[in-house]
Amino acid sequence: MGQQDKTRIEQLERRLSREKAARLASEKLLDEYSAKFFSANEKLKQSLLIAQRKQEEIEYLARTGFSISDKQDPDTLITSTLGLTADFCKADMAVCFFTKNGQLTDRCISSASLPLNAEHKDMLQHFVPEDCADILDCWLIENISAQMGRSCWAVCANFTYSEDALGWLVLIIPANYIDEGLLYLLDAYLKYLRTGLAKSLSTQAVDRTASSMQKVQTELSATKQQLVVADRMAALGFLASGVAHEINNPAAFIIANNNSMKNMMPPLFELANNYAIACRNGDQENIVHCENELNAMNEEILLMLEDNEYGLNRIVAISESLRTYSHFGEQLTDTVDLNECISKMLKVAKTSLPDTVSMNFDMAKDLQVIAGNASQLEQVILNLLVNAIDAVNEHGNVDICTRQVENEVVLTIKDSGQGMDDVVKAKLFSPFFTTKDVGKGTGLGLSISQNIIDAHHGQISVESEVGVGTCFTITFPCSGN
C-alpha cells in the first residue's frame, strides 16, 4: 500500500469519525427534543382535560341557573335540575323523595340512567333521615360500595318544598372518591334550587290572586280578537265574488291553453317522427317542411305558456294579498311601509271594483316608515276602501293619497259618494253602528279601525257632505317619533 493510499484511508477514517460523532449528537438532541415534546404534549392534554372539565362545569351551572330563573312550577324545576345534575355527575340514580310532617311519602321524582325499581327505591329511602325537620348545612355522604358491588357513593341533601313538606335529593355516584370540587358544584346547585323554590313559593299567592283577573282579561281579549276577525272576514266576504271572478278568468284560459297543447301533442309527435325519417332519407323538401311546421308549433306553444304564466302570476298575486290580509298579529314593533300596505290591499279591493268606478292614486315616493303592525294597518285600509267603494254605489271616484308632513305620515281616502250628515258622523265610530243594509255590514269596521289607529299613536278624522262625498284622513307618527 502506497503512501497516498494510507493518507486516503486516514482521511476517510477521520471523516467517518466526524460523521459518527455528528450522528450521535443529533440523536441525543433528537431524544432531548422528543422528551420535551412528549412532556409538553402530555401537559397540553392535561390542560385540555382540565379546560374541558371547567367548560362542562360552567355549562352545567349556566343551564341550572337558567332553569332556576325560568318560571316553572316546583315539580318541573326539580325534574329539570335533577336531570342536569345526574348527567353532570354521571349518577346511576338520582331521586327526590318528600317528607311531610316528619313522615316519608310515597311520592318521588326520578331522573337517571338506571330505571328506579322497588328495590332501588327502598335502598335509596334508607338514606333519608325522616325525623330530620331542619334544612341541612351540607351534603350527607356515605360509601355504599358494599351494597352496589363496586365503588359508589350516596350523597343526600334537602330543601323546603312547601310549608309542611321537605324535599330530599339522593344521588348514587359511581366513583372511587368524591372530589371536593364536585361538592362545591353540588352546593351551588342546591343553593340555586332552594332559591328557585323559595321564589316559587313566594309568588304562588300572588299568582293565585292574579289568576282570576288574568282569566277575565283573557276572555275580554278573546272577545275583542273574535270581533276583529269577524270584521276582517266581513270585508273579505264583501270582496269574495270579485276575487272569484279574478281567479276564474285566468284559470279559464289556462285550462283552454292546456287543452290546446294536449291536442297538439299527437300531431307534434307525428311531425317529429316524419322529420327524423326525412333526415335519415336525406329528403330535403320534407326536412324544410317539417322544420317550418315545428317552428310554427313551437311559437304557438310558447305563446300559450306565456299566457299561462301571466294568468298564474295574477292568481298568485291575489292569493298572496289575501294571505297577507288574513294573517293577524298583535305586535306593534315592526317597521311598516304604508305605501306597500296600500298596494297590497288595492290588489284585493280591485277585484270587486265595478268598471264604472275610477280609483286614483297619489302615493308619496319619499314616505317614511312607521312603527306598527302591517296586518292591522292593512285591515284599516281595506275597511276604508270597502266603505268608499260601497259609498259611490257603482258610479264615482275613489282617491287614495299619501304624503309626508314633517315627522308624520298622512293617508287620505276620499270618495264621491252620497256623503253623511252630522247625525251619522257623530255615531260613525260607535260599535255596531252601520248605515248599510242588513247582511252587508257588521258595524264594527270603523270602531275597530279607530282602536287600531289609537294603538299606533295615530289619529283619524272624517269630513263629509251630503251629496258630495266623504274624506277620511289618518295621521301616523314616523318610526322613532
C-alpha positions as CSV (number, residue, x, y, z in Angstrom):
1,M,0.0,0.0,0.0
2,G,1.4,3.3,-1.0
3,Q,1.7,6.5,1.0
4,Q,-1.1,8.0,-1.0
5,D,-3.5,5.2,-0.2
6,K,-2.7,5.5,3.6
7,T,-3.4,9.1,3.5
8,R,-6.7,8.5,1.8
9,I,-7.7,5.9,4.4
10,E,-6.8,8.2,7.2
11,Q,-8.9,11.0,5.7
12,L,-11.8,8.6,5.3
13,E,-11.5,7.4,8.9
14,R,-11.5,11.0,10.2
15,R,-14.5,11.8,8.1
16,L,-16.3,8.7,9.3
17,S,-15.4,9.6,12.9
18,R,-16.8,13.1,12.5
19,E,-20.0,11.8,10.9
20,K,-20.4,9.3,13.7
21,A,-19.9,12.0,16.3
22,A,-22.4,14.2,14.5
23,R,-24.9,11.4,14.3
24,L,-24.6,10.7,18.0
25,A,-25.0,14.4,18.8
26,S,-28.1,14.6,16.5
27,E,-29.6,11.5,18.1
28,K,-29.0,12.9,21.5
29,L,-30.6,16.3,20.5
30,L,-33.5,14.5,18.9
31,D,-34.0,12.5,22.1
32,E,-34.0,15.6,24.1
33,Y,-36.5,17.4,21.8
34,S,-38.7,14.2,21.7
35,A,-38.7,14.1,25.5
36,K,-39.6,17.8,25.7
37,F,-42.2,17.5,23.1
38,F,-43.7,14.4,24.8
39,S,-43.7,16.3,28.1
40,A,-45.3,19.4,26.5
41,N,-47.9,17.2,24.8
42,E,-48.8,15.5,28.0
43,K,-49.1,18.8,29.8
44,L,-51.3,20.1,26.9
45,K,-53.5,17.0,27.1
46,Q,-53.8,17.6,30.8
47,S,-54.7,21.3,30.3
48,L,-57.2,20.4,27.7
49,L,-58.9,17.9,30.0
50,I,-59.0,20.5,32.8
51,A,-60.4,23.1,30.4
52,Q,-62.9,20.7,29.1
53,R,-64.0,19.8,32.7
54,K,-64.2,23.5,33.5
55,Q,-66.3,24.1,30.4
56,E,-68.6,21.3,31.5
57,E,-68.9,22.8,34.9
58,I,-69.7,26.3,33.5
59,E,-72.3,24.8,31.1
60,Y,-73.9,22.8,34.0
61,L,-74.1,25.8,36.3
62,A,-75.4,28.1,33.4
63,R,-78.1,25.6,32.4
64,T,-79.0,25.0,36.0
65,G,-79.2,28.7,36.7
66,F,-81.3,29.2,33.5
67,S,-83.7,26.5,34.7
68,I,-84.0,28.2,38.1
69,S,-84.6,31.7,36.5
70,D,-87.2,30.3,34.2
71,K,-90.8,30.5,35.6
72,Q,-91.5,26.8,36.3
73,D,-93.7,25.0,38.8
74,P,-91.7,23.3,41.6
75,D,-92.0,19.8,40.2
76,T,-90.8,20.8,36.8
77,L,-88.0,22.8,38.3
78,I,-86.9,19.8,40.4
79,T,-87.2,17.4,37.5
80,S,-85.2,19.6,35.1
81,T,-82.4,20.5,37.5
82,L,-82.2,17.0,38.9
83,G,-81.7,15.6,35.4
84,L,-79.0,18.1,34.7
85,T,-77.2,17.2,37.9
86,A,-77.5,13.5,37.3
87,D,-76.0,13.9,33.8
88,F,-73.2,16.1,35.1
89,C,-72.3,13.8,37.9
90,K,-72.8,10.7,35.7
91,A,-75.0,9.4,38.5
92,D,-76.5,5.9,38.3
93,M,-79.6,7.1,40.1
94,A,-80.9,10.5,41.1
95,V,-84.2,10.7,43.1
96,C,-86.1,13.3,45.0
97,F,-88.2,12.0,48.0
98,F,-90.6,14.0,50.0
99,T,-91.3,14.0,53.8
100,K,-94.4,15.6,55.2
101,N,-94.7,16.4,58.9
102,G,-91.7,14.1,59.5
103,Q,-93.2,11.1,57.5
104,L,-91.8,9.8,54.2
105,T,-94.4,9.9,51.5
106,D,-94.8,7.5,48.6
107,R,-94.2,10.3,46.0
108,C,-90.9,10.7,44.4
109,I,-89.2,12.3,41.3
110,S,-86.6,10.2,39.5
111,S,-84.1,11.2,36.8
112,A,-81.1,9.0,36.0
113,S,-79.7,6.4,33.6
114,L,-80.9,3.3,35.5
115,P,-84.7,2.7,36.0
116,L,-86.0,3.1,39.5
117,N,-87.4,-0.2,40.6
118,A,-88.9,-1.1,44.0
119,E,-85.6,-2.5,45.3
120,H,-83.6,0.6,44.3
121,K,-86.3,2.8,45.8
122,D,-86.2,1.0,49.2
123,M,-82.4,1.2,49.2
124,L,-82.4,5.0,48.4
125,Q,-85.1,5.8,51.0
126,H,-82.7,4.4,53.6
127,F,-80.5,7.5,53.2
128,V,-83.4,9.9,54.0
129,P,-83.4,10.9,57.7
130,E,-87.2,11.1,58.1
131,D,-87.1,12.5,61.6
132,C,-85.0,15.5,60.5
133,A,-87.1,18.6,60.1
134,D,-84.2,21.1,59.6
135,I,-82.5,22.2,56.5
136,L,-79.1,20.6,56.3
137,D,-76.0,22.8,56.0
138,C,-74.1,20.4,53.8
139,W,-74.5,17.2,51.8
140,L,-74.6,13.8,53.6
141,I,-72.1,11.4,52.1
142,E,-71.9,7.6,52.5
143,N,-69.8,5.0,50.9
144,I,-72.1,2.2,49.5
145,S,-69.6,0.2,47.6
146,A,-70.6,-3.0,49.5
147,Q,-74.3,-2.6,48.7
148,M,-73.6,-1.8,45.0
149,G,-70.8,-4.3,44.4
150,R,-68.5,-1.5,43.1
151,S,-67.1,1.8,44.1
152,C,-70.1,4.0,44.7
153,W,-71.1,6.9,46.9
154,A,-74.5,8.2,48.1
155,V,-74.9,11.9,48.6
156,C,-78.0,13.4,50.2
157,A,-79.3,17.0,50.9
158,N,-82.7,18.6,51.5
159,F,-84.7,21.7,50.7
160,T,-88.1,23.3,51.6
161,Y,-90.8,22.1,49.2
162,S,-93.8,23.6,50.8
163,E,-94.9,24.9,54.2
164,D,-95.3,21.4,55.6
165,A,-93.0,19.3,53.3
166,L,-89.3,18.8,52.7
167,G,-87.7,17.5,49.6
168,W,-84.7,15.1,49.8
169,L,-82.2,14.7,47.0
170,V,-80.4,11.4,46.8
171,L,-77.7,10.7,44.1
172,I,-75.8,7.5,43.6
173,I,-72.4,8.4,42.1
174,P,-70.0,5.7,40.8
175,A,-66.5,6.8,41.8
176,N,-63.5,5.8,43.8
177,Y,-63.8,9.0,45.8
178,I,-65.9,12.2,45.9
179,D,-64.0,15.1,44.6
180,E,-64.1,18.3,46.7
181,G,-64.7,20.4,43.6
182,L,-67.8,18.3,42.8
183,L,-69.2,19.0,46.3
184,Y,-68.7,22.7,45.7
185,L,-70.7,22.5,42.4
186,L,-73.4,20.4,44.2
187,D,-73.5,23.1,46.9
188,A,-74.1,25.7,44.2
189,Y,-76.8,23.6,42.6
190,L,-78.5,23.2,46.0
191,K,-78.4,27.0,46.6
192,Y,-79.9,27.5,43.1
193,L,-82.7,25.1,43.8
194,R,-83.5,26.4,47.2
195,T,-83.6,30.0,45.8
196,G,-85.8,29.0,42.9
197,L,-88.2,27.1,45.1
198,A,-88.4,29.9,47.6
199,K,-89.2,32.3,44.9
200,S,-91.8,30.0,43.5
201,L,-93.5,29.7,46.9
202,S,-93.4,33.4,47.5
203,T,-95.1,34.1,44.1
204,Q,-97.8,31.3,44.3
205,A,-100.1,33.5,46.4
206,V,-99.7,36.4,44.0
207,D,-100.3,34.1,41.1
208,R,-103.5,32.8,42.6
209,T,-104.7,36.3,43.2
210,A,-103.8,37.4,39.7
211,S,-105.2,34.3,38.0
212,S,-108.8,35.3,38.3
213,M,-108.0,38.8,36.9
214,Q,-106.0,37.2,34.1
215,K,-108.9,34.9,33.2
216,V,-111.2,37.9,32.8
217,Q,-108.6,39.7,30.8
218,T,-108.1,36.7,28.6
219,E,-111.8,36.4,28.0
220,L,-112.0,40.1,27.1
221,S,-109.0,39.8,24.7
222,A,-110.5,36.7,23.1
223,T,-113.8,38.5,22.5
224,K,-112.0,41.5,21.1
225,Q,-110.0,39.2,18.8
226,Q,-113.1,37.5,17.6
227,L,-114.7,40.8,16.8
228,V,-111.6,41.9,14.9
229,V,-111.5,38.6,13.0
230,A,-115.2,38.9,12.3
231,D,-114.7,42.3,10.8
232,R,-111.8,41.1,8.6
233,M,-113.9,38.2,7.4
234,A,-116.8,40.5,6.7
235,A,-114.6,42.7,4.5
236,L,-113.4,39.5,2.6
237,G,-117.0,38.4,2.2
238,F,-117.8,41.7,0.6
239,L,-114.9,41.1,-1.9
240,A,-115.5,37.3,-2.4
241,S,-117.4,37.5,-5.7
242,G,-114.8,39.8,-7.2
243,V,-112.0,37.6,-6.1
244,A,-113.6,34.5,-7.5
245,H,-114.1,36.3,-10.8
246,E,-110.5,37.5,-10.9
247,I,-109.3,33.9,-10.2
248,N,-111.7,32.2,-12.6
249,N,-110.7,34.4,-15.6
250,P,-107.0,33.4,-15.8
251,A,-107.9,29.8,-14.7
252,A,-110.3,29.5,-17.6
253,F,-107.7,30.5,-20.3
254,I,-105.1,28.3,-18.6
255,I,-107.4,25.3,-18.9
256,A,-108.1,26.2,-22.5
257,N,-104.4,26.6,-23.3
258,N,-103.7,23.3,-21.6
259,N,-106.4,21.5,-23.7
260,S,-105.0,23.1,-26.9
261,M,-101.4,21.9,-26.0
262,K,-102.8,18.5,-25.2
263,N,-104.5,18.3,-28.6
264,M,-101.2,19.4,-30.3
265,M,-99.2,16.6,-28.8
266,P,-100.1,13.8,-31.3
267,P,-99.5,15.9,-34.4
268,L,-96.3,17.2,-32.8
269,F,-95.0,13.7,-32.2
270,E,-96.0,12.6,-35.7
271,L,-94.3,15.7,-37.2
272,A,-91.1,14.9,-35.2
273,N,-91.2,11.3,-36.4
274,N,-91.6,12.5,-40.0
275,Y,-88.7,14.9,-39.5
276,A,-86.5,12.1,-38.2
277,I,-87.4,9.9,-41.2
278,A,-86.7,12.8,-43.7
279,C,-83.3,13.4,-42.1
280,R,-82.4,9.8,-42.4
281,N,-83.5,9.6,-46.0
282,G,-82.0,13.0,-46.9
283,D,-85.3,14.3,-48.2
284,Q,-84.5,18.0,-48.2
285,E,-88.0,19.1,-49.2
286,N,-89.7,17.2,-46.3
287,I,-86.9,18.4,-43.9
288,V,-87.7,22.1,-44.7
289,H,-91.4,21.4,-44.5
290,C,-91.1,19.7,-41.1
291,E,-88.8,22.4,-39.7
292,N,-91.3,25.1,-40.7
293,E,-94.2,23.2,-39.1
294,L,-92.2,22.6,-35.9
295,N,-91.2,26.2,-35.6
296,A,-94.8,27.3,-36.0
297,M,-96.0,24.9,-33.4
298,N,-93.1,25.9,-31.1
299,E,-94.1,29.6,-31.3
300,E,-97.7,28.7,-30.7
301,I,-96.8,26.6,-27.6
302,L,-94.5,29.4,-26.2
303,L,-97.3,31.9,-26.6
304,M,-99.7,29.7,-24.7
305,L,-97.1,29.1,-21.9
306,E,-96.6,32.8,-21.6
307,D,-100.3,33.3,-21.3
308,N,-100.5,30.6,-18.7
309,E,-97.6,32.2,-16.7
310,Y,-99.3,35.6,-16.8
311,G,-102.6,34.0,-15.6
312,L,-100.8,32.1,-12.8
313,N,-99.0,35.3,-11.7
314,R,-102.3,37.1,-11.4
315,I,-103.7,34.3,-9.3
316,V,-100.6,34.2,-7.1
317,A,-100.7,38.0,-6.6
318,I,-104.4,37.8,-5.5
319,S,-103.7,34.8,-3.2
320,E,-100.7,36.5,-1.7
321,S,-102.7,39.6,-0.9
322,L,-105.5,37.6,0.7
323,R,-103.0,35.5,2.6
324,T,-101.2,38.6,4.0
325,Y,-104.5,40.2,4.9
326,S,-105.9,37.1,6.6
327,H,-102.8,36.8,8.9
328,F,-103.5,38.7,12.1
329,G,-100.8,39.7,14.6
330,E,-100.7,41.8,17.7
331,Q,-97.1,43.0,17.8
332,L,-96.6,46.7,17.1
333,T,-92.8,46.7,16.8
334,D,-92.3,46.2,13.1
335,T,-91.3,49.0,10.7
336,V,-94.1,49.3,8.1
337,D,-94.2,50.9,4.7
338,L,-97.7,52.4,4.4
339,N,-97.5,52.6,0.6
340,E,-96.8,48.8,0.5
341,C,-99.8,48.1,2.7
342,I,-102.0,50.2,0.5
343,S,-100.7,48.4,-2.7
344,K,-101.5,45.0,-1.2
345,M,-105.0,46.0,-0.2
346,L,-105.6,47.7,-3.6
347,K,-105.0,44.3,-5.3
348,V,-107.7,42.8,-3.1
349,A,-110.2,45.7,-3.3
350,K,-109.8,46.0,-7.1
351,T,-111.3,42.5,-7.6
352,S,-114.7,43.9,-6.6
353,L,-114.3,47.3,-8.2
354,P,-117.0,48.0,-10.9
355,D,-115.8,49.3,-14.2
356,T,-117.8,52.5,-13.7
357,V,-115.8,53.3,-10.5
358,S,-112.5,55.1,-11.0
359,M,-109.7,54.6,-8.5
360,N,-106.9,57.2,-8.4
361,F,-103.6,57.1,-6.6
362,D,-101.2,59.7,-5.4
363,M,-98.5,57.9,-3.4
364,A,-95.6,59.9,-2.0
365,K,-92.3,58.4,-3.1
366,D,-90.3,59.7,-0.1
367,L,-92.7,58.3,2.5
368,Q,-91.0,57.4,5.8
369,V,-91.8,54.1,7.6
370,I,-93.9,53.9,10.7
371,A,-93.7,51.6,13.7
372,G,-96.6,49.2,14.0
373,N,-98.2,46.0,12.7
374,A,-98.7,45.6,9.0
375,S,-101.7,43.3,9.1
376,Q,-103.6,45.6,11.4
377,L,-102.9,48.6,9.3
378,E,-104.0,46.6,6.2
379,Q,-107.3,45.9,7.9
380,V,-107.8,49.7,8.5
381,I,-107.0,50.4,4.8
382,L,-109.3,47.7,3.4
383,N,-112.1,48.8,5.7
384,L,-111.9,52.3,4.4
385,L,-111.6,51.2,0.7
386,V,-114.6,48.8,1.0
387,N,-116.6,51.6,2.6
388,A,-115.6,54.0,-0.2
389,I,-116.4,51.6,-3.0
390,D,-119.8,50.9,-1.3
391,A,-120.5,54.6,-0.9
392,V,-120.0,55.5,-4.6
393,N,-122.7,52.9,-5.5
394,E,-121.0,51.7,-8.7
395,H,-120.6,55.2,-10.1
396,G,-117.9,57.7,-9.0
397,N,-114.3,58.1,-7.9
398,V,-112.2,56.8,-5.1
399,D,-109.0,58.8,-4.4
400,I,-106.1,57.4,-2.3
401,C,-103.3,59.8,-1.3
402,T,-100.2,59.6,1.0
403,R,-97.9,62.4,1.9
404,Q,-95.1,63.2,4.3
405,V,-95.8,66.2,6.6
406,E,-92.7,66.8,8.8
407,N,-92.5,63.8,11.2
408,E,-95.9,62.4,10.3
409,V,-97.3,60.2,7.5
410,V,-100.7,61.2,6.3
411,L,-103.2,58.9,4.4
412,T,-106.4,60.2,2.9
413,I,-109.1,58.1,1.3
414,K,-111.8,60.2,-0.5
415,D,-114.9,59.1,-2.3
416,S,-117.5,60.9,-4.4
417,G,-120.4,59.0,-2.8
418,Q,-123.6,60.2,-1.1
419,G,-121.8,61.6,1.9
420,M,-123.1,61.8,5.5
421,D,-124.9,64.3,7.7
422,D,-123.8,65.4,11.2
423,V,-126.0,62.8,12.9
424,V,-124.4,59.9,11.1
425,K,-120.9,61.3,11.6
426,A,-121.5,61.6,15.4
427,K,-122.2,57.8,15.5
428,L,-119.7,56.8,12.9
429,F,-117.1,55.2,15.2
430,S,-119.6,53.6,17.6
431,P,-119.5,49.8,17.7
432,F,-122.2,48.0,15.7
433,F,-123.4,51.3,14.1
434,T,-123.9,50.9,10.3
435,T,-125.8,52.6,7.5
436,K,-125.5,49.6,5.3
437,D,-128.4,47.2,4.5
438,V,-128.9,44.2,6.8
439,G,-126.4,41.5,6.0
440,K,-123.9,43.9,4.3
441,G,-122.1,45.2,7.4
442,T,-121.3,44.3,11.0
443,G,-120.9,47.9,12.2
444,L,-117.5,47.1,13.6
445,G,-115.2,48.2,10.8
446,L,-114.7,51.8,11.8
447,S,-114.8,51.1,15.5
448,I,-112.0,48.5,15.2
449,S,-110.1,50.7,12.8
450,Q,-110.1,53.6,15.3
451,N,-108.8,51.2,18.0
452,I,-106.0,50.1,15.8
453,I,-105.1,53.6,14.8
454,D,-105.1,54.6,18.5
455,A,-102.8,51.7,19.3
456,H,-100.4,53.0,16.6
457,H,-100.5,56.5,18.3
458,G,-102.3,57.8,15.2
459,Q,-105.4,60.0,14.6
460,I,-108.3,59.6,12.3
461,S,-110.7,62.3,11.2
462,V,-113.6,62.5,8.7
463,E,-115.1,65.2,6.5
464,S,-118.3,64.6,4.7
465,E,-121.0,66.5,2.9
466,V,-124.3,65.0,1.8
467,G,-124.4,64.6,-2.0
468,V,-120.7,65.5,-2.3
469,G,-118.7,62.7,-0.7
470,T,-116.6,61.7,2.3
471,C,-112.9,62.0,3.1
472,F,-111.1,60.1,5.8
473,T,-107.7,61.4,7.0
474,I,-105.3,59.3,9.0
475,T,-102.1,60.6,10.6
476,F,-99.3,58.3,12.0
477,P,-96.1,59.4,13.6
478,C,-93.0,58.2,11.8
479,S,-90.9,55.4,13.3
480,G,-88.8,56.8,16.2
481,N,-91.3,59.6,16.9
